[in-house]
Amino acid sequence: MEGFSPHLFWDTDPDQVDIENNRIWLVRRVLEKGLWSDWKLLLKLLGEDKIRSAVQEMRHLEDRATSFACAVLNLEQSQLRCSIRKSSQTTPWNY
């Protein structure tokens, strides 16, 4: 995955990531942990429609990443699977 920040792949070999087959994983990783340059590269490689589709299919996404995705992709939170099916467990601390 040439061009993306190395910290996005702390737990996997970037050469083993297929952008089409691992699309949802990569979009989530960039939204939650990526830099602005990672976001721009993702847009260039996948396009807005594929990213929008991936975000809508995700089961989990951090709140701030959800807000960012909704803002830049013109989505409502009600359109996202991760917002509809929130976990019933609450976090023990606010971070």
GROMACS elastic network, one bead per residue, 0.5 to 0.9 nm:
[ bonds ]
;  ai    aj funct       b0    kb
    1     4     6  0.61821   500
    1     5     6  0.89634   500
    1     6     6  0.89861   500
    1    14     6  0.53165   500
    1    15     6  0.60585   500
    1    16     6  0.84320   500
    1    17     6  0.69251   500
    1    18     6  0.83048   500
    1    19     6  0.81847   500
    2     5     6  0.85260   500
    2    14     6  0.81338   500
    2    15     6  0.85206   500
    3     6     6  0.86287   500
    3    37     6  0.87002   500
    3    38     6  0.76761   500
    3    41     6  0.73962   500
    4     7     6  0.85821   500
    4     8     6  0.74197   500
    4     9     6  0.89678   500
    4    30     6  0.88431   500
    4    34     6  0.83336   500
    4    35     6  0.88097   500
    4    37     6  0.77271   500
    4    38     6  0.54222   500
    4    39     6  0.89265   500
    4    41     6  0.73282   500
    4    42     6  0.85161   500
    5     8     6  0.58563   500
    5     9     6  0.79778   500
    5    34     6  0.72071   500
    5    35     6  0.75147   500
    5    37     6  0.82815   500
    5    38     6  0.66312   500
    6     9     6  0.57574   500
    6    10     6  0.72168   500
    6    14     6  0.82948   500
    7    10     6  0.54596   500
    7    33     6  0.81914   500
    7    34     6  0.82500   500
    8    11     6  0.82485   500
    8    12     6  0.88303   500
    8    14     6  0.87361   500
    8    26     6  0.87744   500
    8    29     6  0.65735   500
    8    30     6  0.71888   500
    8    33     6  0.65761   500
    8    34     6  0.66475   500
    9    12     6  0.52429   500
    9    13     6  0.65712   500
    9    14     6  0.59954   500
    9    29     6  0.87536   500
   10    13     6  0.80558   500
   10    14     6  0.89495   500
   12    15     6  0.86996   500
   12    16     6  0.77358   500
   12    17     6  0.81624   500
   13    16     6  0.54903   500
   13    17     6  0.71331   500
   14    17     6  0.54141   500
   14    18     6  0.87791   500
   15    18     6  0.80186   500
   17    20     6  0.88324   500
   17    21     6  0.80262   500
   17    22     6  0.64579   500
   17    26     6  0.83854   500
   18    21     6  0.54110   500
   18    22     6  0.55546   500
   18    23     6  0.76425   500
   19    22     6  0.53963   500
   19    23     6  0.53082   500
   19    24     6  0.89579   500
   19    26     6  0.72308   500
   19    45     6  0.83978   500
   19    46     6  0.81144   500
   20    23     6  0.50579   500
   20    24     6  0.86467   500
   20    46     6  0.83748   500
   21    24     6  0.82088   500
   21    25     6  0.89806   500
   22    25     6  0.53766   500
   22    26     6  0.60884   500
   22    27     6  0.86136   500
   23    26     6  0.52106   500
   23    27     6  0.60805   500
   23    28     6  0.85424   500
   23    46     6  0.84348   500
   23    50     6  0.84056   500
   23    51     6  0.80864   500
   23    54     6  0.69240   500
   24    27     6  0.52159   500
   24    28     6  0.61213   500
   24    29     6  0.85300   500
   24    51     6  0.80738   500
   24    53     6  0.88041   500
   24    54     6  0.51043   500
   24    55     6  0.71951   500
   24    57     6  0.77642   500
   24    58     6  0.69015   500
   25    28     6  0.52612   500
   25    29     6  0.61119   500
   25    30     6  0.86867   500
   25    54     6  0.87071   500
   25    58     6  0.87632   500
   26    29     6  0.50296   500
   26    30     6  0.61356   500
   26    31     6  0.85270   500
   26    42     6  0.86099   500
   27    30     6  0.52218   500
   27    31     6  0.60805   500
   27    32     6  0.85567   500
   27    39     6  0.86712   500
   27    42     6  0.75321   500
   27    51     6  0.66945   500
   27    54     6  0.70159   500
   27    55     6  0.73809   500
   28    31     6  0.51206   500
   28    32     6  0.60315   500
   28    33     6  0.82354   500
   28    54     6  0.83819   500
   28    55     6  0.75054   500
   28    58     6  0.79474   500
   28    60     6  0.86184   500
   28    61     6  0.68649   500
   28    62     6  0.89428   500
   28    65     6  0.82621   500
   29    32     6  0.53256   500
   29    33     6  0.56211   500
   29    34     6  0.66826   500
   30    33     6  0.53738   500
   30    35     6  0.73203   500
   30    36     6  0.89858   500
   30    38     6  0.63862   500
   30    39     6  0.63607   500
   30    42     6  0.78737   500
   31    34     6  0.58837   500
   31    35     6  0.84108   500
   31    38     6  0.88321   500
   31    39     6  0.73123   500
   31    61     6  0.84691   500
   31    62     6  0.86713   500
   31    64     6  0.88640   500
   31    65     6  0.54233   500
   31    66     6  0.81951   500
   31    68     6  0.78898   500
   31    69     6  0.74925   500
   32    61     6  0.75713   500
   32    62     6  0.66602   500
   32    64     6  0.79245   500
   32    65     6  0.55250   500
   32    66     6  0.88664   500
   33    65     6  0.89513   500
   34    37     6  0.78921   500
   34    38     6  0.56054   500
   34    39     6  0.68062   500
   35    38     6  0.51280   500
   35    39     6  0.64808   500
   35    40     6  0.88602   500
   36    39     6  0.50698   500
   36    40     6  0.63321   500
   36    41     6  0.87049   500
   37    40     6  0.51359   500
   37    41     6  0.62051   500
   37    42     6  0.85788   500
   38    41     6  0.51289   500
   38    42     6  0.60932   500
   38    43     6  0.86310   500
   39    42     6  0.50685   500
   39    43     6  0.62336   500
   39    44     6  0.86670   500
   40    43     6  0.51178   500
   40    44     6  0.62657   500
   40    45     6  0.87458   500
   41    44     6  0.50070   500
   41    45     6  0.61473   500
   41    46     6  0.85317   500
   42    45     6  0.51399   500
   42    46     6  0.58649   500
   42    47     6  0.73395   500
   42    48     6  0.89118   500
   42    51     6  0.82133   500
   43    46     6  0.54710   500
   43    48     6  0.59860   500
   43    50     6  0.89826   500
   43    51     6  0.74987   500
   44    47     6  0.57419   500
   44    48     6  0.84833   500
   46    49     6  0.78762   500
   46    50     6  0.58931   500
   46    51     6  0.65514   500
   47    50     6  0.57830   500
   47    51     6  0.64144   500
   47    52     6  0.87202   500
   48    51     6  0.51607   500
   48    52     6  0.59733   500
   48    53     6  0.85711   500
   48    73     6  0.71521   500
   49    52     6  0.50721   500
   49    53     6  0.61775   500
   49    54     6  0.86343   500
   49    73     6  0.86381   500
   50    53     6  0.50664   500
   50    54     6  0.61472   500
   50    55     6  0.86451   500
   51    54     6  0.50373   500
   51    55     6  0.61592   500
   51    56     6  0.85975   500
   51    73     6  0.83833   500
   52    55     6  0.51988   500
   52    56     6  0.62370   500
   52    57     6  0.87597   500
   52    69     6  0.80691   500
   52    70     6  0.89649   500
   52    73     6  0.63746   500
   52    74     6  0.88880   500
   52    75     6  0.80947   500
   53    56     6  0.51519   500
   53    57     6  0.63338   500
   53    58     6  0.89095   500
   54    57     6  0.51671   500
   54    58     6  0.63611   500
   55    58     6  0.53627   500
   55    59     6  0.88337   500
   55    61     6  0.83815   500
   55    66     6  0.83483   500
   55    69     6  0.75219   500
   55    80     6  0.69255   500
   55    81     6  0.82312   500
   55    82     6  0.84972   500
   56    59     6  0.84992   500
   56    75     6  0.88984   500
   56    79     6  0.65597   500
   56    81     6  0.57442   500
   56    82     6  0.76404   500
   57    80     6  0.70411   500
   57    81     6  0.59230   500
   57    82     6  0.77854   500
   58    61     6  0.69410   500
   58    80     6  0.74952   500
   58    81     6  0.60954   500
   58    82     6  0.58171   500
   59    80     6  0.85192   500
   59    81     6  0.58203   500
   59    83     6  0.82806   500
   59    85     6  0.74147   500
   59    86     6  0.85455   500
   60    81     6  0.80422   500
   60    83     6  0.81006   500
   60    85     6  0.86068   500
   60    86     6  0.80011   500
   60    87     6  0.88065   500
   61    64     6  0.83999   500
   61    65     6  0.64413   500
   61    66     6  0.61052   500
   61    82     6  0.62725   500
   61    83     6  0.83751   500
   62    65     6  0.52400   500
   62    66     6  0.61134   500
   62    67     6  0.87275   500
   63    67     6  0.62359   500
   63    68     6  0.86615   500
   63    83     6  0.89119   500
   64    67     6  0.50530   500
   64    68     6  0.61893   500
   64    69     6  0.85754   500
   65    68     6  0.50573   500
   65    69     6  0.60366   500
   65    70     6  0.85097   500
   66    69     6  0.51462   500
   66    70     6  0.61133   500
   66    71     6  0.85850   500
   66    77     6  0.75559   500
   66    80     6  0.85838   500
   66    82     6  0.85145   500
   66    83     6  0.83000   500
   67    70     6  0.51931   500
   67    71     6  0.61983   500
   67    72     6  0.87667   500
   67    77     6  0.78967   500
   68    71     6  0.51416   500
   68    72     6  0.62078   500
   68    73     6  0.83221   500
   69    72     6  0.53990   500
   69    73     6  0.56820   500
   69    74     6  0.78759   500
   69    75     6  0.74170   500
   70    73     6  0.53690   500
   70    74     6  0.54566   500
   70    76     6  0.59656   500
   70    77     6  0.66574   500
   70    80     6  0.89562   500
   71    74     6  0.55138   500
   71    75     6  0.68002   500
   71    76     6  0.84740   500
   72    75     6  0.79730   500
   75    78     6  0.83031   500
   75    79     6  0.66982   500
   75    80     6  0.80740   500
   76    79     6  0.54358   500
   76    80     6  0.73539   500
   77    80     6  0.54097   500
   77    81     6  0.85460   500
   77    82     6  0.85511   500
   77    83     6  0.60296   500
   77    84     6  0.80329   500
   78    81     6  0.77947   500
   78    83     6  0.64254   500
   78    84     6  0.63983   500
   79    82     6  0.89454   500
   79    83     6  0.78352   500
   79    84     6  0.79117   500
   80    83     6  0.53837   500
   80    84     6  0.64624   500
   80    85     6  0.88502   500
   81    84     6  0.51761   500
   81    85     6  0.61752   500
   81    86     6  0.86409   500
   82    85     6  0.54784   500
   82    86     6  0.62040   500
   82    87     6  0.89452   500
   83    86     6  0.56897   500
   85    88     6  0.88240   500
   86    89     6  0.86785   500
   87    90     6  0.75073   500
   90    93     6  0.85994   500
   91    94     6  0.69978   500
